[in-house]
């Protein structure tokens, strides 16, 4: 039930904003509809068309609020439309998610506000989940979202003209990337994956590529998602514990997604200026092309990370590059670089620093040090599957 409501919420919000306008009021109406569904569906049963049911209830609530506001302003005027039940026949079958995505990335908003609002409205993430993705306090994200909704209150619900697309595209790509990552590796909770989020990110990115087919970074992001999502069937054991890439059964990878991703990244690298999403897709392609972990071309991966670091530096790029350094030049050099990188504020107290350190110490033969840092990483991550994996790694070291 919870998963279904989370999946439908962005689509219901899109329909209401397109039909009624007023982003903030529509979101409030959708939340009330979701609460009604969570209360009524377990008792009355799932309706035949859950999306249409939610749109109907949310639309009626939106109309009731509008009626109340209108009455306060013009008490003497009778509005016929308010006495008519909302017609959802043209709402439940229309998908304007991409339009809502671009609305949330309105140029009047700062990029952090664009991304936070889109993750909330289109991705369906909670404020806490968005805060974890940004590595900032939850109160900061709540303020960003509130201010962003206020700023776009009067914006029309339509796709931006072609001349404005480039100004919004970077934020749109970033938010799709974050939605996919939260779906592929949930930042907290009992589940490793949130398939509805990664699937929605792929769906929207396909739509975006149809809109701008010649943009290399859009193609690169789609290729990255496909090459990464292809590994999902092999990423966890039967009890949900993560399986690292080098231990996965590669015969379980989804071959059509791998083939599509490889073709897409090869084409875009040959025909478009190189950007960070293309480089990440190229790294994913090198991993996916190796039939065994031992066949992985780590020198090529390290070269790609060097390029990525120069084009789009960041804490996670730093950590992933250090792993590649260790695989090519040995764990001692990787540990030396990790010591230097640990002073980066973006990595302060992040569990992945300890996880990487543990991995490199294990490669170097320091079992006690590796166990200590696996245990420390397990205490720091809010993801239960990650906790179980890290604890199991520590236990295996004795």
C-alpha positions as CSV (number, residue, x, y, z in Angstrom):
1,X,0.0,0.0,0.0
2,X,2.7,2.5,1.0
3,X,4.8,1.7,-2.1
4,X,1.8,2.2,-4.4
5,X,0.9,5.5,-2.8
6,X,4.5,6.7,-3.1
7,X,4.5,5.7,-6.7
8,X,1.2,7.5,-7.6
9,X,1.7,10.7,-5.6
10,X,3.9,12.6,-8.1
11,X,1.5,11.6,-11.0
12,X,-1.5,12.8,-9.0
13,X,0.3,16.1,-8.2
14,X,1.2,16.6,-11.8
15,X,-2.5,16.1,-12.9
16,X,-3.8,18.6,-10.3
17,X,-1.2,21.3,-11.1
18,X,-1.9,21.0,-14.8
19,X,-5.7,21.2,-14.2
20,X,-6.0,23.6,-11.3
21,X,-2.7,25.5,-11.0
22,X,-1.4,26.6,-7.6
23,X,1.5,24.2,-6.8
24,X,1.3,24.7,-3.0
25,X,-2.4,24.2,-2.7
26,X,-2.4,21.2,-5.0
27,X,0.3,19.5,-3.0
28,X,-1.7,20.0,0.2
29,X,-4.7,18.4,-1.5
30,X,-2.7,15.5,-2.7
31,X,-1.4,14.8,0.8
32,X,-5.0,14.8,2.1
33,X,-6.0,12.4,-0.6
34,X,-3.1,10.1,0.2
35,X,-4.1,10.1,3.9
36,X,-7.7,9.3,2.9
37,X,-6.5,6.4,0.8
38,X,-4.2,5.0,3.6
39,X,-7.3,5.0,5.9
40,X,-10.0,3.8,3.5
41,X,-8.3,1.3,1.1
42,X,-7.4,-1.2,3.8
43,X,-11.1,-1.2,4.9
44,X,-12.9,-0.8,1.5
45,X,-10.4,-2.5,-0.7
46,X,-8.3,-1.2,-3.5
47,X,-10.3,0.8,-6.1
48,X,-10.3,-0.3,-9.7
49,X,-8.3,2.8,-10.8
50,X,-6.2,4.0,-7.8
51,X,-4.7,6.9,-9.6
52,X,-8.1,8.2,-10.8
53,X,-9.5,7.7,-7.2
54,X,-6.7,9.8,-5.8
55,X,-7.1,12.5,-8.4
56,X,-10.8,12.7,-7.8
57,X,-10.4,13.1,-4.0
58,X,-7.5,15.5,-4.3
59,X,-9.3,17.6,-6.9
60,X,-12.4,17.8,-4.8
61,X,-10.3,18.9,-1.8
62,X,-8.6,21.5,-4.0
63,X,-12.0,22.8,-5.2
64,X,-13.2,23.0,-1.6
65,X,-10.3,25.1,-0.6
66,X,-10.7,27.3,-3.6
67,X,-14.4,27.7,-2.8
68,X,-13.6,28.7,0.7
69,X,-11.0,31.3,-0.4
70,X,-13.3,32.6,-3.1
71,X,-16.2,33.0,-0.7
72,X,-14.1,35.1,1.6
73,X,-13.2,37.4,-1.3
74,X,-16.5,37.5,-3.1
75,X,-19.3,36.3,-0.8
76,X,-22.1,37.5,-3.0
77,X,-21.0,35.8,-6.2
78,X,-22.2,32.3,-7.1
79,X,-19.7,30.2,-9.0
80,X,-21.4,27.4,-11.0
81,X,-18.3,25.5,-11.5
82,X,-17.9,24.8,-7.8
83,X,-21.2,22.8,-7.8
84,X,-20.0,20.4,-10.5
85,X,-18.0,17.3,-9.6
86,X,-14.5,17.4,-10.9
87,X,-14.1,15.7,-14.3
88,X,-11.0,13.5,-14.1
89,X,-11.5,11.8,-17.5
90,X,-8.8,14.0,-19.1
91,X,-6.5,13.9,-16.0
92,X,-5.7,10.3,-15.0
93,X,-4.5,9.3,-18.5
94,X,-2.3,12.3,-19.2
95,X,1.4,12.2,-18.2
96,X,2.9,15.6,-17.7
97,X,5.6,14.5,-15.3
98,X,8.3,16.1,-17.5
99,X,6.4,19.4,-17.5
100,X,6.2,19.3,-13.7
101,X,9.9,18.5,-13.7
102,X,10.8,21.6,-15.7
103,X,8.4,23.7,-13.6
104,X,10.3,22.7,-10.5
105,X,13.5,23.7,-12.2
106,X,12.2,27.3,-12.9
107,X,15.0,29.8,-13.5
108,X,13.7,32.0,-10.7
109,X,14.9,29.4,-8.2
110,X,18.4,28.6,-7.1
111,X,19.8,25.3,-8.2
112,X,19.7,23.7,-4.7
113,X,16.0,24.8,-4.4
114,X,15.2,23.5,-7.9
115,X,16.6,20.1,-7.0
116,X,15.0,19.9,-3.6
117,X,11.6,20.8,-4.9
118,X,11.8,18.4,-7.8
119,X,12.9,15.5,-5.5
120,X,9.9,16.3,-3.3
121,X,7.2,16.8,-6.0
122,X,8.4,14.5,-8.9
123,X,10.5,12.0,-7.1
124,X,8.2,11.6,-4.1
125,X,11.1,11.7,-1.6
126,X,10.5,12.8,1.9
127,X,12.3,15.9,3.3
128,X,14.5,13.7,5.4
129,X,15.6,11.6,2.4
130,X,16.4,14.7,0.4
131,X,18.5,16.1,3.3
132,X,20.5,12.9,3.4
133,X,21.1,13.1,-0.4
134,X,22.4,16.7,0.0
135,X,24.2,15.9,3.3
136,X,22.6,18.9,5.0
137,X,20.1,19.3,7.9
138,X,16.5,18.4,7.3
139,X,15.4,21.9,8.4
140,X,17.5,23.4,5.6
141,X,15.7,21.3,3.0
142,X,12.3,22.1,4.4
143,X,13.0,25.9,4.2
144,X,14.3,25.5,0.6
145,X,11.2,23.7,-0.5
146,X,8.9,26.1,1.2
147,X,10.6,29.1,-0.4
148,X,10.7,27.4,-3.8
149,X,6.9,26.7,-3.8
150,X,6.2,30.3,-2.9
151,X,8.4,31.6,-5.7
152,X,6.8,29.6,-8.5
153,X,3.2,30.0,-7.2
154,X,2.2,32.1,-10.2
155,X,4.2,30.2,-12.8
156,X,2.2,28.7,-15.7
157,X,2.1,24.9,-16.1
158,X,3.7,24.4,-19.5
159,X,7.0,23.3,-21.0
160,X,9.5,26.1,-21.3
161,X,10.2,27.5,-24.8
162,X,13.2,25.9,-26.5
163,X,15.4,29.0,-25.8
164,X,15.0,28.4,-22.0
165,X,15.7,24.7,-22.0
166,X,19.5,24.9,-21.6
167,X,19.1,27.0,-18.5
168,X,17.1,24.4,-16.8
169,X,18.6,21.2,-18.2
170,X,21.6,21.0,-15.8
171,X,19.3,21.0,-12.7
172,X,16.9,18.6,-14.4
173,X,19.7,16.1,-15.1
174,X,21.0,16.5,-11.5
175,X,17.7,15.8,-9.9
176,X,17.1,12.8,-12.1
177,X,20.5,11.5,-11.2
178,X,19.7,11.9,-7.4
179,X,16.3,10.2,-7.8
180,X,17.9,7.2,-9.5
181,X,20.6,6.9,-6.9
182,X,18.1,7.0,-4.1
183,X,16.1,4.3,-5.8
184,X,19.2,2.1,-6.6
185,X,20.7,2.4,-3.2
186,X,18.3,3.7,-0.6
187,X,20.0,6.1,1.8
188,X,18.1,4.7,4.8
189,X,15.6,2.1,5.9
190,X,15.2,-1.6,5.6
191,X,15.3,-2.0,1.8
192,X,18.4,-1.8,-0.4
193,X,16.4,-0.7,-3.5
194,X,13.4,1.5,-4.1
195,X,12.6,0.3,-7.6
196,X,9.8,2.7,-8.1
197,X,12.2,5.6,-7.8
198,X,14.9,4.2,-10.1
199,X,12.3,3.2,-12.7
200,X,10.7,6.6,-12.6
201,X,14.1,8.3,-13.1
202,X,14.8,6.1,-16.1
203,X,11.3,6.8,-17.5
204,X,11.7,10.5,-17.2
205,X,15.2,10.5,-18.6
206,X,13.9,8.6,-21.7
207,X,11.3,11.3,-22.1
208,X,13.9,14.0,-21.7
209,X,16.1,12.3,-24.4
210,X,13.1,12.3,-26.8
211,X,12.8,16.0,-26.2
212,X,16.5,16.8,-26.7
213,X,17.9,13.8,-28.6
214,X,21.2,15.5,-29.5
215,X,22.3,16.4,-26.0
216,X,25.2,14.2,-25.0
217,X,24.8,14.6,-21.3
218,X,21.1,13.4,-21.4
219,X,22.2,10.4,-23.4
220,X,25.1,9.9,-21.0
221,X,22.8,10.0,-18.0
222,X,20.4,7.5,-19.5
223,X,23.3,5.2,-20.4
224,X,24.6,5.4,-16.8
225,X,21.2,4.5,-15.4
226,X,20.7,1.6,-17.8
227,X,24.2,0.1,-17.2
228,X,23.8,0.5,-13.4
229,X,20.2,-0.8,-13.1
230,X,21.2,-3.8,-15.2
231,X,23.1,-5.1,-12.2
232,X,20.2,-4.8,-9.8
233,X,19.1,-8.6,-10.0
234,X,22.6,-9.6,-8.7
235,X,23.1,-6.8,-6.1
236,X,21.5,-8.5,-3.0
237,X,21.3,-11.9,-1.4
238,X,18.0,-13.6,-0.7
239,X,17.9,-11.9,2.7
240,X,18.5,-8.4,1.2
241,X,22.2,-8.0,2.1
242,X,24.2,-6.1,-0.6
243,X,26.6,-8.1,-2.8
244,X,29.6,-6.0,-3.9
245,X,30.3,-5.7,-7.6
246,X,33.3,-8.0,-7.7
247,X,31.2,-10.8,-6.0
248,X,28.1,-10.6,-8.1
249,X,26.9,-13.4,-10.4
250,X,27.1,-11.5,-13.7
251,X,24.9,-13.9,-15.5
252,X,22.1,-12.4,-13.5
253,X,22.6,-8.9,-15.0
254,X,19.9,-7.8,-17.4
255,X,21.6,-8.3,-20.7
256,X,19.2,-6.0,-22.8
257,X,19.9,-3.1,-20.5
258,X,23.6,-3.7,-20.7
259,X,23.5,-3.8,-24.5
260,X,21.3,-0.7,-24.7
261,X,23.6,1.2,-22.3
262,X,26.8,0.2,-24.1
263,X,25.4,1.2,-27.5
264,X,24.1,4.5,-26.2
265,X,27.4,5.6,-24.5
266,X,29.5,4.5,-27.4
267,X,27.4,6.6,-29.8
268,X,27.3,9.7,-27.6
269,X,31.0,9.7,-26.8
270,X,31.7,9.6,-30.5
271,X,29.3,12.5,-31.4
272,X,28.9,14.9,-28.5
273,X,31.2,17.0,-26.2
274,X,32.2,14.9,-23.1
275,X,30.6,15.7,-19.8
276,X,30.4,14.1,-16.3
277,X,27.4,11.9,-16.9
278,X,29.1,10.4,-20.0
279,X,32.3,9.8,-18.1
280,X,30.4,8.0,-15.3
281,X,28.5,6.0,-17.9
282,X,31.9,5.1,-19.6
283,X,33.1,3.8,-16.2
284,X,30.0,1.8,-15.7
285,X,30.4,0.4,-19.3
286,X,34.0,-0.8,-18.5
287,X,32.6,-2.7,-15.4
288,X,29.7,-4.2,-17.4
289,X,31.9,-5.3,-20.3
290,X,34.0,-7.5,-18.0
291,X,32.6,-11.0,-17.9
292,X,34.5,-11.6,-14.7
293,X,35.6,-9.2,-12.0
294,X,39.2,-10.2,-12.6
295,X,38.9,-9.0,-16.2
296,X,38.0,-5.4,-15.2
297,X,40.2,-2.9,-16.9
298,X,41.2,-0.9,-13.8
299,X,43.8,1.3,-15.6
300,X,41.1,2.5,-18.0
301,X,38.7,3.1,-15.1
302,X,41.4,5.1,-13.3
303,X,42.0,7.2,-16.4
304,X,38.3,7.9,-16.6
305,X,38.1,8.9,-13.0
306,X,41.0,11.3,-13.5
307,X,39.0,13.0,-16.3
308,X,35.9,13.0,-14.1
309,X,37.8,14.6,-11.3
310,X,38.9,17.4,-13.6
311,X,35.5,17.9,-15.1
312,X,33.2,17.4,-12.0
313,X,35.1,17.0,-8.7
314,X,33.2,15.8,-5.7
315,X,33.5,13.7,-2.5
316,X,32.1,10.5,-4.0
317,X,34.3,10.9,-7.2
318,X,37.2,11.3,-4.8
319,X,36.4,8.1,-3.0
320,X,35.7,6.0,-6.1
321,X,38.9,7.3,-7.7
322,X,40.9,6.2,-4.6
323,X,39.5,2.7,-5.0
324,X,40.7,2.7,-8.6
325,X,44.1,3.9,-7.5
326,X,44.4,1.1,-5.1
327,X,43.4,-1.5,-7.7
328,X,46.0,-0.2,-10.1
329,X,48.9,1.0,-7.9
330,X,48.3,-1.0,-4.7
331,X,46.4,-0.4,-1.5
332,X,49.3,1.5,0.2
333,X,49.0,4.3,-2.3
334,X,45.2,4.2,-2.0
335,X,45.4,4.6,1.8
336,X,47.8,7.5,1.5
337,X,45.4,9.3,-0.8
338,X,42.5,8.5,1.5
339,X,44.3,10.1,4.4
340,X,44.6,13.3,2.4
341,X,41.0,13.2,1.1
342,X,39.6,12.6,4.6
343,X,40.1,16.3,5.4
344,X,37.5,17.2,2.8
345,X,34.5,18.6,4.8
346,X,32.2,16.8,2.3
347,X,33.5,13.5,3.6
348,X,33.6,14.3,7.3
349,X,32.0,11.5,9.3
350,X,30.7,9.8,6.1
351,X,30.4,6.1,6.5
352,X,31.8,5.4,3.1
353,X,35.2,6.8,4.1
354,X,35.5,4.1,6.8
355,X,34.1,1.5,4.4
356,X,36.7,2.3,1.7
357,X,39.5,2.4,4.4
358,X,38.4,-1.0,5.6
359,X,38.4,-2.4,2.1
360,X,41.9,-1.0,1.4
361,X,43.3,-2.2,4.8
362,X,41.9,-5.7,4.0
363,X,43.7,-5.6,0.6
364,X,46.9,-4.6,2.4
365,X,46.6,-7.6,4.9
366,X,45.6,-5.5,8.0
367,X,42.7,-7.6,9.2
368,X,42.4,-5.9,12.6
369,X,42.4,-2.4,11.1
370,X,39.9,-3.5,8.4
371,X,37.5,-5.0,10.9
372,X,37.6,-1.9,13.1
373,X,36.7,0.4,10.2
374,X,34.0,-1.9,8.9
375,X,32.4,-1.8,12.3
376,X,32.7,2.0,12.4
377,X,31.1,2.3,9.0
378,X,28.3,0.0,10.1
379,X,27.5,2.3,13.0
380,X,27.4,5.4,10.8
381,X,25.2,4.3,7.9
382,X,21.4,4.7,8.3
383,X,20.8,1.9,5.7
384,X,20.0,-1.4,7.3
385,X,21.1,-3.5,4.4
386,X,24.4,-1.6,4.4
387,X,24.7,-2.2,8.1
388,X,24.2,-5.9,7.7
389,X,26.8,-6.1,4.9
390,X,29.4,-4.1,6.7
391,X,28.9,-6.1,9.9
392,X,29.3,-9.4,7.9
393,X,32.5,-8.1,6.4
394,X,33.9,-7.3,9.8
395,X,32.8,-10.7,11.2
396,X,34.5,-12.5,8.3
397,X,37.8,-10.9,9.3
398,X,37.7,-12.7,12.7
